[in-house]
Amino acid sequence: MTPIKTLLGATALLALAAPALAQEVNLYSSRHYDSDDALYAAFTEKTGIKINRIEAKADELMARMEAEGANSPADVFMTVDVGRIARAEERGLLQPFESEVIETSVPAHLRHPDNLWTGLSQRARIIFYARDRVSNPPQTYEELADPAWKGKICIRSSSNIYNQSLMASIIANHGTEVARDWAAGIVANMARPPQGGDTDQLRGIVSGECDIAVSNTYYYARGLAGDVDGLTEGIDTVGWVWPNQSGRGAHVNLAAAGIAANAPNKAEATALLEFLVSEEAQAQFANANNEYPVVSGVPIGEHVAKMGLFIPDNDTPTASFREHAATAQTIFNEVGWD
């Protein structure tokens, strides 16, 4: 697929009806990267549609959209994880899009089954380990709960949306009881109480505080790419495992976007979503945060490429993460995962 083909959907209609359209789109985004400026400028150059951006945390943007109600100017809502865009779905803040371009470009498991949102970039939540201290690291998420790793694991708080989505995927695959036992095993194996972000879990390996860590791939890739204090200088001591490669595959989360329920510029909003899944945009959008594209065949960035390719969990729809989110949090609370 070429970038030109990806713009033959809503954008072609815009060209035919240009005088009657606003030729602008209002983007409410929780994604904040300076590199996106060039991406959005390219969209405007191709389509003539101006992008007006409102940037804030996802929860703040959702609250704003609710307060604005039917008069909300929001056209597109963008988040950096499936859990939060699912919250927007639950709150009635999204509407379905109609786009053969997106349905053809983005695999079904990486978008909402009713087209309420589509994934834009993906990252895996995987296992990292200390190369000099661990000769046989766990190969699956399930193995992390093995007593052999007692006092060895660094992982974030249960309030973290990435861990909630990982737990939801385990519930979806194994059921509630197995998931509860797994969570209890992780708590028993923690090297310290959960603290900090994913980078801090990787730093724990470098410092010797833990031998195993769970993190999204792009945090490690950032350490490869530049000067991340406490990580980059020891990055060669950190190895990684793509989990469950002989089974369901590695757990994947997404940056995603959908069309706002009261979008005043729906055609322009659809055009923007179609542009963001074009080959041209995919490379830039994903590489800006050291992530993997959602469209196959798009080249991955230099530092992500060093981590290689992997078998993703294509059988567990990302849309199901929110379905099990409440149960996941209940289990976390029950087993004492702070």
PATOR-816104 format. One record per atom (N, C-alpha, C, CB): x, y, z; residue in one letter. Coordinates in steps of 0.1 Angstrom, whole numbers, plus 5000, padded with zeros to 4 digits. Glycine has a CB too. Example, Ala and Ser with C-alpha at 12.3 -4.5 7.8 and 13.67 -1.06 7.14 Angstrom:
2
513249435078A;512349555078A;513249675078A;511349555090A;512849785071S;513749895071S;512950005079S;514149945057S;
***
This chain:
338
500849885000M;500050005000M;500950125000M;499050005012M;500550224992T;501350354992T;500550464999T;501650394977T;501250565004P;500550675010P;499450735002P;501550785014P;499650734989I;498550794980I;497250714981I;499050804965I;497450584981K;496250494982K;495550514995K;496650354980K;496250535006T;495650545019T;494850675020T;496650545029T;494950765011L;494250885012L;493050895002L;495151005009L;492750784996L;491650784986L;490250764992L;491950674976L;490150755006G;488950735012G;488250875015G;489050655025G;488250905028A;487551035031A;488251155025A;487551045046A;489551145023T;490251265017T;489851295003T;491751245018T;489551184995A;489151204982A;487751274982A;489051074974A;486951234991L;485551304992L;485751444996L;484751235002L;486751475004L;486951615008L;487351694996L;488051625019L;488151644988A;488551714976A;487451754967A;489651644968A;486451664966L;485251694958L;484351794964L;484551564955L;484251794977A;483351874984A;483951994992A;482451794993A;485152024988A;485952124996A;485252255000A;487252154988A;484552314991P;483852444994P;482952435006P;483152504982P;482352315008A;481252305018A;481852255032A;480252205014A;483152225032L;483752165044L;484552275052L;484552045041L;484652245065A;485352345073A;486852345070A;485152315088A;487352225065Q;488852215062Q;489652235075Q;489252315052Q;489152185086E;489952185098E;489452065107E;489852315106E;490352015115V;490051905124V;490551935138V;490551775119V;489751915148N;490151945162N;490651815169N;489052015170N;491851805172L;492451685178L;492751705193L;493851655171L;492051625201Y;492251615215Y;493251505218Y;490851605223Y;494451535222S;495451425222S;496251425236S;496451445211S;496451305241S;497251285253S;498651245249S;496651185262S;498951255236R;500351225231R;501051355228R;500251135217R;502251365234H;503051495233H;504451465228H;503051555247H;504651475215Y;505951465209Y;506151575199Y;506151325203Y;507251645200D;507551755191D;507651705177D;508851825195D;508051575175S;508251515162S;506951505154S;508851385163S;505851515162D;504451505155D;504151625148D;503451475166D;504851735151D;504551865144D;504751845128D;505451975149D;505851785125A;506051755110A;505051665104A;507551705108A;504651565112L;503651475107L;502351545104L;503451365118L;501851625113Y;500651695111Y;500751805100Y;500151765124Y;501951855099A;502151955088A;502051885075A;503552025089A;502551765074A;502451685061A;500951655058A;503251555062A;500151625068F;498751605066F;498051725060F;498051555079F;498351845066T;497751965061T;498151995047T;498152085071T;499451965044E;499951995031E;499251905020E;501451975030E;499051785024K;498351685015K;496851715013K;498551545020K;496251755024T;494751765023T;494151905024T;494251685035T;494952005028G;494452135030G;493752155043G;493552175019G;493652045052I;492952045064I;493852095076I;492351905067I;493552195083K;494252245094K;493952165106K;494052395096K;495052125114I;494852055127I;494952155138I;495851935128I;493852155146N;493952235159N;494052135170N;492652325161N;495252145178R;495552045188R;495252105202R;496952005187R;494552015210I;494452035224I;495151925231I;492952055229I;496151945239E;496951835245E;496851845260E;498451845240E;496551725266A;496451715280A;496451565284A;495251785286A;496451535296K;496251395300K;494951345295K;496451375315K;494851215292A;493651155287A;492451175296A;493851005284A;492551155309D;491451175318D;490951315318D;491851135332D;491851415317E;491451555316E;490751585303E;492751645317E;491151525292L;490551555280L;489151485279L;491351495268L;488951375285M;487651305286M;486751395294M;487751165292M;487251445306A;486351525314A;485951655307A;487151565327A;486851705299R;486551835291R;485551795281R;487851885284R;485651685274M;484651655264M;483251635270M;485051525256M;483251575282E;481951555288E;481351685292E;482151465301E;482151775297A;481651915301A;481151995289A;482751985309A;481851975278E;481452045266E;480151985260E;482552045255E;479851865262G;478651795258G;478451795243G;477451865264G;477251825238A;476951815224A;477651925216A;475451835222A;478052035223N;478752145217N;480252125216N;478452275224N;480752015220S;482251985220S;482752005206S;482551845226S;483852075205P;484552085192P;485451975188P;485352215191P;485651875198A;486551765196A;486151685184A;486651675208A;487051655175D;486751565163D;487451435165D;487251635150D;488751435169V;489451315171V;490051305186V;490651305161V;489851195192F;490451175206F;491551065204F;489351125216F;492751105209M;493951015208M;494450985222M;494951075199M;494850865224T;495450825237T;496650735234T;494450745246T;497450715245V;498650635243V;498550495248V;499850705250V;497250455252D;497050315256D;495550275254D;497450295271D;495350145252V;493950105249V;493050125261V;494049955245V;493650105273G;492750115285G;492050245286G;493550105297G;492750355282R;492050485284R;491150515272R;493150595284R;491450475260I;490450495249I;489250405252I;491150465236I;489350295258A;488250215262A;487350285272A;488650075267A;487950365281R;487250445290R;486350545283R;488150505301R;486950605273A;486250705265A;485050635258A;487150765254A;485250515253E;484150435247E;483050415257E;484750295242E;483350375269E;482350345280E;481550465283E;483050285292E;482250585283R;481550705286R;480850775275R;482650805292R;480750705264G;479950745252G;480550865245G;478650785257G;481950875245L;482550985239L;483050965225L;483751025248L;482850845220L;483250805206L;482150765197L;484350695207L;482250775184Q;481350725175Q;482050635164Q;480550845168Q;481350545158P;482050465148P;482450545136P;481050345143P;483550495130F;484050555117F;483750455106F;485550585117F;483650505094E;483450415082E;484650435073E;482150445075E;485550335072S;486750355064S;487250225059S;487750435072S;487150195046E;487750075040E;489250085041E;487350065026E;489850205041V;491250225042V;491750165055V;491650375041V;491150205066I;491550155080I;491350005081I;490850235091I;490149965077E;489849825078E;490749735070E;488349795074E;491249785059T;492249715051T;493649715056T;492249765036T;493949835062S;495349855067S;495649795080S;495650005066S;494749815090V;494949775104V;494349645107V;494449885113V;495149545112P;494549415115P;493349425125P;495649325121P;492449335124A;491249345132A;491449345147A;490349225129A;492549275152H;492749265166H;493349395171H;493649145169H;493749485162L;494349615167L;493449735165L;495649635158L;492149705164R;491149805164R;489849755170R;490849855149R;488949845173H;487749815179H;486849735170H;486949935185H;486149625175P;485349545165P;484249625159P;484749435173P;483749735165D;482749815159D;483249945153D;481649845169D;484649955152N;485250075146N;485050195154N;484750095132N;485050185167L;485050305176L;486450365177L;484450265190L;487450285175W;488850335175W;489750245167W;489350355190W;490850295164T;491850215157T;493250235164T;491950245142T;494050125164G;495450145169G;496250215159G;496050005171G;497250295164L;498150375156L;499550325157L;498050515159L;499950275168S;501350225170S;501250115181S;502350335173S;502150025182Q;502049925192Q;503449905199Q;501649785185Q;503349855211R;504449825219R;504149695227R;504849935229R;505149615229A;504949495237A;505349515251A;505749375230A;504749445260R;505049445274R;505849315277R;503849465284R;507149325279I;507949195279I;508749185291I;508749195266I;509549075291I;510449045303I;511849085300I;510348895306I;512449155309F;513849195308F;514649125320F;514049345309F;515949105318Y;516649035328Y;518149075328Y;516648885326Y;518849045339A;520249085341A;521048975334A;520649095356A;521749015323R;522548915316R;523648845324R;523248985304R;524248915334D;525348865341D;524848785354D;526248975346D;523548785357R;523148715369R;522048615366R;522548815378R;521448615354V;520448525350V;520748445337V;519048595348V;520948315339S;521348235327S;520148175320S;522348125331S;519048165327N;517848095321N;516648175325N;517747955326N;516348295319P;515248375323P;513948315320P;515348515316P;512848365326P;511548305323P;511148335309P;510448365333P;510548245303Q;510148255288Q;508648285286Q;510448125281Q;507948295297T;506448325296T;506148415307T;505648195296T;504948485306Y;504448565317Y;504148475328Y;503148645312Y;503648355326E;503248265336E;504348225345E;502548135330E;505548205339E;506748165346E;507248275356E;507848135337E;506848395354L;507248505364L;506748475378L;506648635359L;505648395379A;505048365392A;505748245399A;503648335391A;506748185392D;507448065398D;508248105410D;508348005387D;508148035421P;508948065433P;510448085431P;508647965444P;510948025420A;512348045417A;512748185416A;512747965404A;511848275413W;512148415412W;511748505424W;511448475400W;511648435435K;511248505448K;512348615451K;511148405459K;511848735453G;512748845456G;513548905444G;513648805467G;513148865432K;513948905421K;513349005411K;514348775413K;512049025412I;511249095402I;510949245405I;509949025399I;511249335396C;510749475397C;509649495387C;511949565394C;508549545391I;507349575383I;506649695389I;506449445382I;505849755380R;505149875385R;503949845393R;504749955373R;503349955398S;502149945406S;500949885398S;501750085411S;500049835406S;498749775400S;497949885394S;498049695410S;498150015398S;497350125393S;497750165379S;497450245402S;498950115375N;499450145361N;498550075351N;500850095360N;498150155341I;497250105330I;497849995322I;496850215321I;499249995321Y;499849885313Y;499749755321Y;501349925311Y;499949755334N;499849635342N;498349585342N;500349655356N;497449685342Q;496049645342Q;495649575329Q;495149765344Q;496249625318S;495949555305S;496549425304S;496349645294S;497849405310L;498449275310L;497649175318L;499949295315L;497249225330M;496449135338M;495149095331M;496149205352M;494549195325A;493249165317A;493449055307A;492749295311A;494649055300S;494948965290S;495148825296S;496148995282S;495648815308I;495848685315I;494448635319I;496748705327I;493648725324I;492248675327I;491548625315I;491448795333I;491748695303A;491048655291A;491548515286A;491348755280A;492848485289N;493348365284N;493248245294N;494848385281N;493248275307H;493348165317H;492148165327H;494548185325H;491348275328G;490348275338G;490748345351G;489748145340G;489748375359T;489948455371T;490848385381T;488648485377T;490648255384E;491348185394E;492848175391E;490748045397E;493148135379V;494548125375V;495148265375V;494648065361V;494448365371A;495048505371A;495248545386A;494048595365A;494448515395R;494648545409R;495848475415R;493348505418R;496048355411D;497248285416D;498548345410D;497148135412D;498448385397W;499548445391W;499948575397W;499248465376W;498948655400A;499148785406A;499848775420A;497948875407A;499248675428A;499848645441A;501248605440A;499048535449A;501648525430G;502948475428G;503948595424G;503048375417G;503448685416I;504248805413I;504548885426I;503548895403I;503548905434V;503748985447V;504748915455V;502348995455V;504748775456A;505648705464A;507048715459A;505248555465A;507148745446N;508448745439N;509048885438N;508348685426N;508348985442M;508849125441M;510149145449M;507749225445M;511049215442A;512349255449A;512149375458A;513349285439A;511049455456R;510749565464R;509349605461R;511749685461R;508649685469P;507349735466P;507349805453P;506749825478P;506249805445P;506249875432P;506450025434P;504849855426P;507350075425Q;507550225426Q;508150265412Q;508650255437Q;507750385408G;508350445396G;507650395384G;509750425396G;508250435372G;507750395359G;508550275354G;507750515350G;508250245341D;508950135335D;510450155334D;508450115321D;510950275332T;512350305332T;512950265345T;512650445328T;512250295356D;512850265369D;512950115372D;511950325380D;512050035365Q;512149885366Q;513449845359Q;510949815361Q;513749895348L;514949865340L;516149915348L;514949925326L;516150025354R;517250075362R;517549985374R;516950215368R;516449915379G;516649825390G;517549705386G;515349775394G;517449665373I;518349565368I;519749615368I;517949515354I;519949735362V;521349785361V;521949805375V;521249925354V;521149855385S;521749875398S;521949755406S;520849975405S;521349645402G;521349515409G;520249495419G;522649505416G;519349585419E;518249575429E;517249465425E;517449705429E;517249425412C;516349315408C;517049245396C;514949365405C;516649125394D;517249045383D;516249035371D;517648905388D;515049055374I;513949045363I;513149175364I;513148925365I;512649225353A;511849345352A;510749325341A;512649475350A;509649385343V;508649385332V;508449535328V;507249335338V;508549555315S;508549685309S;508049685295S;509949755310S;507449805291N;507149815276N;508449825269N;506249935274N;508449785256T;509649775248T;510249915246T;509349715235T;509450015244Y;509950145240Y;510850215251Y;508850245236Y;510650175264Y;511450235274Y;512850175273Y;510850195288Y;513050055269Y;514349995267Y;514950065255Y;514249845266Y;514150075244A;514650135232A;515150275234A;513650135221A;514450355243R;514950485246R;516350475253R;513950555256R;516550375261G;517850365267G;518950335257G;517850255277G;518550265246L;519550235235L;519750365227L;518950125226L;518750445226A;518750555217A;519550675222A;517350605213A;519550695235G;520150815241G;520550805255G;519150925240G;520750915261D;521250925275D;520150925285D;522151045277D;519750805289V;518750785300V;519450755312V;517650675296V;519450845322D;520250835334D;519850705341D;519950955343D;520950635345G;520750515352G;520450395344G;519750535363G;520250405331L;519950295322L;520950285310L;518550315317L;521150395303T;521950385291T;523350335294T;522050525284T;523950385305E;525350345307E;525450195311E;525850425319E;524350135314G;524349985317G;523449905308G;523949965332G;523049965297I;522149895288I;522549765283I;521749985276I;523949745281D;524449615276D;524249505286D;525849635272D;524049535299T;523849435309T;522449385310T;524249485323T;521549445302V;520149415302V;519749325290V;519249535303V;519249205292G;518749125281G;517249125281G;519248985282G;516649075271W;515149065270W;514648935265W;514649185261W;513448905268V;512748785264V;511448825258V;512548685275V;511148785245W;509848795240W;508948685245W;509848795224W;508048715254P;507348605261P;506348525252P;506548665273P;506148405257N;505048315251N;505148305236N;503748375254N;506348295231Q;506548275217Q;506148145211Q;508048305213Q;506048045220S;505547915216S;504047895219S;506347805223S;503448005224G;502047995227G;501348115221G;501848005242G;500648195229R;499748295224R;500448415218R;498748335234R;501748435222G;502548545218G;502648655228G;501948605205G;503448755225A;503648865235A;502548965236A;504948945231A;502249005248H;501149105251H;501449235244H;500949115266H;500549295237V;500749415230V;499749515234V;500649395215V;500149645236N;499249755239N;499449855228N;499549825253N;498549955227L;498550045216L;498350195219L;497350005207L;498950275211A;498450415210A;497250405200A;499550515205A;496150475203A;494950465195A;494250595194A;494050355202A;493250595184A;492450725182A;491150685177A;493250815173A;490150765180G;488850745175G;488150885172G;487950665184G;486950875166I;486251005163I;485351035174I;485450985149I;485351155179A;484551205190A;483051195187A;484951345194A;482251165197A;480851135195A;480151255189A;480151105209A;480551375192N;479851495187N;480751575177N;479551595198N;481651505170A;482551565161A;481851655151A;483351465154A;482151785150P;481551875140P;482151855126P;481652015144P;483351785125N;484051775113N;484351625111N;485351865112N;483351545109K;483551395109K;484351355097K;482251325109K;484051415085A;484851375073A;486351405074A;484251445061A;486651525080E;488051555082E;488651465092E;488151705086E;487851435103A;488351345113A;488751205107A;487351325124A;487851155098T;488151025092T;489451035083T;486950985083T;489551145076A;490751175068A;492051165076A;490651305060A;491951225088L;493151225097L;493451085101L;492951315109L;492451005105L;492750865109L;493350785098L;491450805114L;492750805086E;493350735074E;494750775071E;492450765062E;495050905073F;496450945071F;497350885081F;496551105071F;496950875093L;497850825104L;498150675102L;497150845117L;497350605094V;497650455091V;498250445077V;496450375093V;498650555071S;499350545058S;500850505061S;499350675050S;501450445051E;502850405053E;503750525057E;503350345040E;503550635050E;504350755053E;504150795068E;503850875044E;502950805073A;502750855086A;503150745097A;501250885088A;502850615093Q;503150515103Q;504650505107Q;502750375097Q;505550525098A;506950515101A;507250625111A;507750525089A;506750745108Q;507150865117Q;506450855130Q;506750995109Q;505150815130F;504350815142F;504950715152F;502850785139F;505250595147A;505750485156A;507250515160A;505750355149A;508050565151N;509450585154N;509650695164N;510250615141N;508750795164A;508950905174A;508950855188A;507751005172A;508350745191N;508350685205N;508950555205N;506950685210N;509750515195N;510450385195N;509450275197N;511450375207N;508350275189E;507350175189E;507250105175E;505950235192E;506350005175Y;506149925162Y;504949975155Y;506049775166Y;504949985142P;503850025134P;502649925136P;504150045120P;501449965133V;500349875133V;500049825119V;499049945138V;500749885109V;500549845095V;501749765091V;500349965085V;501549645086S;502549555082S;503349615070S;502049415078S;504649575070G;505549625059G;506149755061G;504749625047G;505749835071V;506349965074V;507649945081V;505350055082V;508750005077P;510049985083P;510050035098P;511150065076P;510649955107I;510749995121I;512050075123I;510749875130I;512050155134G;513150245137G;514450175140G;512750335148G;515550245140E;516850185142E;516950115155E;517950295141E;516550175166H;516750115179H;515750005182H;516650225190H;514550025177V;513549915179V;514049795171V;512149965174V;514649815159A;515149705151A;516149625158A;515649765138A;516949685167K;517949605174K;517249505183K;518749705182K;516049535187M;515349435195M;514749325187M;514249505203M;514549345174G;514049245165G;512549235165G;514649115170G;512149135157L;510649105156L;510249005165L;510349065141L;508948995167F;508448895177F;507048845172F;508348955191F;506548745179I;505248695176I;504248765186I;505148535177I;503348845182P;502448915191P;501248825194P;501949045185P;500548855205D;499348795209D;498248845200D;498948805224D;497948775189N;496948825179N;495548765182N;497348785165N;495548665192D;494348595195D;493548665206D;494548455199D;494148755214T;493448825224T;493148965220T;494248825238T;491949005216P;491649135210P;492049245221P;490249145206P;492749345216T;493049455225T;491849515231T;493949555218T;490749515224A;489549575229A;488949495241A;488449565218A;489449375244S;488949305255S;489649345268S;489249155253S;490749425267F;491449455280F;490549535289F;492649545276F;489749625284R;488849705292R;487749615298R;488249815285R;487349515291E;486249415296E;486649355309E;486049315285E;487949325311H;488449255323H;489149355332H;489349145319H;489049485330A;489849575338A;489349575353A;489749715332A;488049585355A;487549585369A;487949465376A;486049605369A;487849345370T;488249215376T;489749225379T;487849095368T;490549275370A;491949285372A;492249365384A;492649345360A;491649475386Q;491949565398Q;491449495410Q;491249695396Q;490349425410T;489849355422T;490949245426T;488549285419T;491449175417I;492449075420I;493749135425I;492848995407I;494149245419F;495349315425F;495149355439F;495549445416F;493949405442N;493649445456N;493649325466N;492349515457N;493149215461E;492949095469E;494349035473E;492148995462E;495249045463V;496548985466V;497649075472V;497148925453V;497249205474G;498149305479G;499149355470G;498849235491G;498849365457W;499749425447W;499449575448W;499449365432W;500249645454D;500049795456D;500049865443D;501149855465D;
***
